[in-house]
């Protein structure tokens, strides 16, 4: 029997469905198809920016056309897509359109999984399967967890498997779920448990129910990890517990590294976390360009963006006069266009007369 051992992030599993295996590599495009949802789960972490709004995002990119979805998938060399929301089945035609678009563009091997809080009818499940859906994850409401086998979710779980889709239940780690565990065993599906987390939109509801933070360095809820580990260890064959740390320390980092590999400019340095590091010059751009040309710096080693120039960070210190009358910084940011700046380190002007 396989023994489950937590990794450095606290995640624990004995079986990974294919969707999770690709997430582990950072190889899944996250396609958010709508913020609309008919449920009001007290633990929902969805941001104010997206909650209740019928917008589409590919990763963090607002989608205005099909080309945006395909371009974002190519930027990260995606091997698959996770469709989420809101509730994707509230916009069924849109969801099916994107499944067909992605399969048609990247082929049958592009793995697509979908999250839903709705128990779909037989007709809807067959439409999803015919469109090319590979995996479906059900999120029953909390009041159905203890009598799961008498709900429509149990029928949908079994039918999904019969139709040839990998299928399972994905819920936050709040309490033991013996009936869901039994249903998973019988159907041959999987159970995914996510660490419960505080967010800007759910913090008041969580506090009212008596939940508290695990520590002062994360948003994780105290006790959620312990519950998740116990469920996995008691159901050794088919479960996974996913910690909040995993999403940042592994999933996001690996996705950023894939994007950086494709998007980094010749002068960008890619960090171990998948961010890019470069030098930024603001000020007398005309003089800076003159110095770069005089110093025989290859054109591929810098780019001009109106009022600033970006170049290799080490050129700021090695090229004489480059920062003499300009503002220079070393910048670390996410590798997407206009990506989040993680750190900016100002450099002293060599001609300013300042001293340490």
C-alpha positions in Angstrom: 0.0 0.0 0.0 1.3 3.4 -0.9 2.1 5.7 2.0 1.1 9.4 1.5 3.7 11.9 2.8 3.1 15.7 2.7 5.4 17.7 0.5 7.2 20.9 1.5 4.0 22.9 0.8 1.8 20.6 3.0 0.1 19.1 0.0 -0.6 15.4 0.2 -1.9 12.8 -2.3 -2.1 9.2 -3.2 -3.6 9.7 -6.6 -3.4 12.6 -9.0 -5.9 12.9 -11.8 -4.5 14.1 -15.1 -5.7 17.6 -14.6 -3.8 17.8 -11.4 -0.6 16.3 -12.9 -0.6 19.1 -15.5 -1.3 21.8 -12.9 1.8 20.4 -11.0 3.8 21.3 -14.1 2.2 24.8 -14.4 0.9 23.6 -17.8 -2.8 24.4 -17.4 -4.4 27.5 -18.8 -7.0 28.8 -16.3 -10.0 29.8 -18.3 -12.5 31.7 -16.2 -15.7 31.8 -18.3 -18.1 33.8 -16.1 -18.3 35.2 -12.6 -22.1 34.5 -12.5 -23.2 31.8 -10.1 -26.6 30.8 -8.6 -25.0 29.7 -5.3 -23.7 31.8 -2.4 -21.2 29.6 -0.6 -19.9 31.3 2.5 -16.3 30.2 1.7 -16.2 31.4 -1.9 -12.9 33.3 -2.3 -13.8 35.0 -5.7 -12.7 38.6 -5.9 -15.0 41.6 -6.1 -13.6 42.3 -9.5 -14.9 39.0 -10.9 -17.7 37.9 -8.6 -21.1 38.1 -10.2 -19.7 39.7 -13.4 -20.2 37.9 -16.7 -16.6 38.4 -17.9 -14.1 36.0 -19.3 -10.4 35.7 -18.4 -7.6 33.6 -19.6 -5.2 33.4 -16.7 -5.1 37.1 -15.6 -5.9 38.4 -19.1 -9.3 39.8 -19.9 -10.7 38.0 -22.9 -12.2 40.1 -25.7 -11.9 37.6 -28.5 -11.1 33.9 -29.2 -7.6 35.0 -30.3 -6.9 36.2 -26.7 -7.6 32.7 -25.4 -5.4 31.0 -28.0 -2.6 33.6 -27.6 -2.5 33.2 -23.8 -2.4 29.4 -24.1 0.5 29.7 -26.6 2.4 32.1 -24.4 2.6 29.4 -21.7 2.9 26.4 -24.0 -0.3 25.1 -22.3 -0.8 21.3 -22.3 -4.3 21.7 -21.1 -7.0 24.1 -19.8 -9.0 24.2 -16.5 -12.4 25.8 -17.1 -13.8 27.6 -14.0 -16.0 30.4 -12.7 -18.4 31.4 -11.3 -20.5 28.6 -12.7 -19.4 27.5 -16.2 -22.7 25.6 -16.8 -24.7 28.8 -16.5 -23.1 29.8 -19.8 -23.2 26.3 -21.3 -23.0 27.4 -25.0 -20.0 29.6 -24.2 -18.3 26.8 -22.3 -18.8 24.3 -25.1 -17.6 26.8 -27.6 -14.3 27.2 -25.7 -13.8 23.4 -25.4 -14.2 23.0 -29.1 -12.0 26.0 -29.8 -9.2 24.7 -27.7 -9.5 21.1 -29.0 -9.7 22.4 -32.6 -6.6 24.5 -32.2 -4.3 22.3 -30.1 -5.7 18.8 -30.8 -7.2 16.0 -28.8 -4.2 15.7 -26.5 -4.9 19.2 -25.0 -6.5 18.1 -21.8 -9.6 20.0 -20.6 -11.2 19.8 -17.2 -14.2 21.7 -15.8 -15.4 22.7 -12.3 -19.1 22.9 -11.7 -21.4 23.4 -8.7 -24.4 22.1 -10.7 -25.4 18.5 -11.2 -25.8 18.5 -15.0 -28.5 16.5 -16.7 -27.7 13.5 -18.9 -28.2 15.6 -22.0 -25.7 18.3 -20.8 -23.1 15.7 -19.8 -23.3 14.2 -23.3 -22.9 17.6 -24.9 -19.8 18.2 -22.8 -18.4 14.8 -23.7 -19.1 15.3 -27.4 -17.4 18.7 -27.3 -14.3 17.1 -26.0 -14.3 17.5 -22.2 -11.8 15.1 -20.6 -12.5 15.6 -16.9 -15.2 17.0 -14.7 -15.0 18.0 -11.0 -18.2 18.4 -9.0 -18.6 20.9 -6.2 -21.8 19.9 -4.3 -23.2 22.4 -1.7 -22.2 21.9 1.9 -25.7 20.7 2.8 -25.3 17.8 0.4 -22.0 16.4 1.7 -23.5 14.1 4.3 -26.2 12.7 2.0 -24.3 12.9 -1.3 -25.4 9.5 -2.6 -29.1 10.6 -2.6 -28.4 13.8 -4.6 -28.3 14.3 -8.4 -24.5 14.8 -8.1 -24.0 11.0 -7.4 -25.9 10.1 -10.6 -23.8 12.7 -12.6 -20.6 11.4 -11.1 -21.4 7.8 -12.2 -22.7 8.8 -15.6 -19.6 11.0 -16.3 -17.4 7.9 -15.7 -19.6 5.8 -17.9 -19.3 8.4 -20.7 -15.5 8.0 -20.5 -14.6 11.2 -18.6 -12.4 11.2 -15.6 -14.5 12.5 -12.8 -14.5 13.4 -9.1 -15.5 15.8 -6.3 -13.5 18.9 -5.4 -14.4 20.7 -2.2 -12.7 22.8 0.5 -11.3 20.8 3.4 -13.8 21.7 6.2 -14.9 18.4 7.8 -14.8 14.6 7.2 -16.8 13.5 4.2 -17.5 9.7 4.6 -20.4 9.5 2.2 -18.6 11.3 -0.5 -15.6 9.1 0.1 -17.8 6.0 -0.3 -19.3 7.3 -3.5 -15.9 8.0 -4.9 -14.7 4.5 -4.1 -17.8 3.0 -5.8 -17.6 5.1 -8.9 -13.8 4.9 -9.4 -13.5 8.7 -9.3 -11.2 11.0 -7.3 -11.6 13.3 -4.4 -9.8 16.7 -4.3 -9.6 18.7 -1.1 -8.5 22.4 -1.1 -7.2 24.2 1.9 -9.8 26.7 3.1 -8.5 30.3 2.8 -9.5 33.7 3.9 -10.1 36.3 1.1 -11.3 39.9 0.9 -14.8 38.6 0.0 -15.2 35.7 2.4 -13.4 36.9 5.6 -16.4 38.2 7.4 -18.4 35.1 6.8 -15.6 32.8 7.9 -15.0 34.9 11.1 -18.8 34.7 11.9 -18.5 30.9 11.7 -15.6 30.8 14.1 -12.7 30.2 11.7 -9.3 31.8 12.3 -6.0 32.1 10.5 -3.5 29.3 10.7 -0.6 31.7 11.2 0.4 35.3 10.4 2.1 34.6 7.1 -0.7 33.0 5.1 -4.4 33.2 4.4 -5.0 29.6 5.3 -7.7 28.6 7.9 -6.6 26.9 11.1 -7.5 23.2 11.1 -8.2 22.8 7.4 -4.8 21.2 6.7 -5.2 18.7 9.6 -8.7 17.7 8.3 -7.5 17.3 4.7 -4.5 15.1 5.8 -6.8 12.9 7.9 -9.2 12.4 5.0 -6.4 11.5 2.6 -4.8 9.0 5.0 -8.1 7.3 5.7 -8.9 7.0 2.0 -5.5 6.0 0.7 -6.3 5.1 -2.9 -7.9 8.1 -4.6 -7.5 11.4 -2.8 -5.5 14.7 -2.9 -5.2 17.5 -0.5 -4.0 20.8 -2.1 -2.5 23.4 0.3 -2.8 27.2 -0.3 1.0 27.3 -0.4 1.1 24.9 -3.3 -0.8 27.3 -5.5 1.9 30.0 -5.2 5.0 27.9 -4.5 4.5 25.4 -7.2 1.5 25.9 -9.6 1.9 29.6 -10.2 5.7 29.5 -10.2 5.8 26.7 -12.8 3.3 28.5 -15.0 5.4 31.7 -14.8 8.5 29.8 -15.8 6.7 28.4 -18.9 5.6 31.9 -19.8 9.0 33.4 -19.2 10.7 30.8 -21.4 8.5 31.9 -24.3 8.2 35.6 -23.6 11.6 36.7 -22.2 13.6 39.2 -24.3 17.3 38.5 -25.0 18.3 40.8 -22.2 15.9 39.5 -19.5 17.2 37.2 -16.8 14.7 34.5 -15.7 14.7 33.9 -12.0 14.1 30.5 -10.3 10.6 31.7 -9.5 9.8 32.4 -13.2 10.0 36.2 -12.9 12.1 38.3 -15.2 14.8 40.7 -14.1 16.1 43.6 -16.2 17.3 47.2 -16.0 15.1 50.2 -16.5 16.3 53.7 -17.5 14.2 56.9 -17.3 15.3 60.4 -18.0 17.3 61.8 -21.0 16.5 58.9 -23.4 18.3 60.6 -26.3 21.5 60.7 -24.4 21.0 57.1 -23.2 20.5 55.9 -26.8 23.7 57.7 -27.8 25.7 56.0 -25.1 24.4 52.6 -26.0 25.3 53.1 -29.6 28.7 54.5 -28.8 29.3 51.5 -26.5 28.5 49.1 -29.3 25.6 47.5 -27.3 23.7 45.3 -29.8 20.2 46.5 -30.6 18.7 43.2 -29.3 20.0 44.1 -25.8 17.7 47.0 -25.2 14.3 48.3 -26.1 12.8 51.8 -26.1 9.3 52.4 -24.7 8.7 56.1 -25.2 10.0 57.7 -22.0 12.1 54.7 -20.8 14.6 52.1 -22.0 14.7 48.5 -20.7 17.9 46.6 -21.0 20.1 44.0 -19.2 20.4 44.9 -15.6 24.1 44.4 -15.5 24.6 46.9 -18.4 23.5 49.7 -16.0 26.7 49.2 -14.0 29.1 48.1 -16.7 28.3 50.8 -19.3 30.1 54.0 -18.5 27.8 57.0 -18.2 24.6 55.1 -18.8 23.0 56.2 -15.5 24.9 59.5 -15.2 21.9 61.8 -15.7 19.1 59.3 -15.6 17.0 57.4 -13.1 18.0 53.7 -13.2 16.4 50.7 -11.5 16.7 47.0 -11.5 13.2 45.6 -11.9 11.8 42.2 -11.2 8.3 41.4 -12.5 6.0 38.7 -13.8 6.9 37.8 -17.4 3.5 38.8 -19.0 3.2 42.1 -20.7 2.7 44.8 -18.0 3.1 42.0 -15.5 3.0 42.6 -11.7 6.2 44.3 -10.5 7.6 42.2 -7.6 10.6 44.4 -6.7 12.2 47.6 -8.0 15.7 48.5 -6.8 16.7 52.1 -7.5 20.4 52.6 -8.4 22.3 55.7 -7.5 23.4 57.9 -10.3 27.1 57.7 -10.9 27.2 61.4 -11.6 25.0 62.6 -8.7 27.8 63.0 -6.2 25.9 60.9 -3.6 27.7 58.6 -1.4 26.8 55.7 0.9 
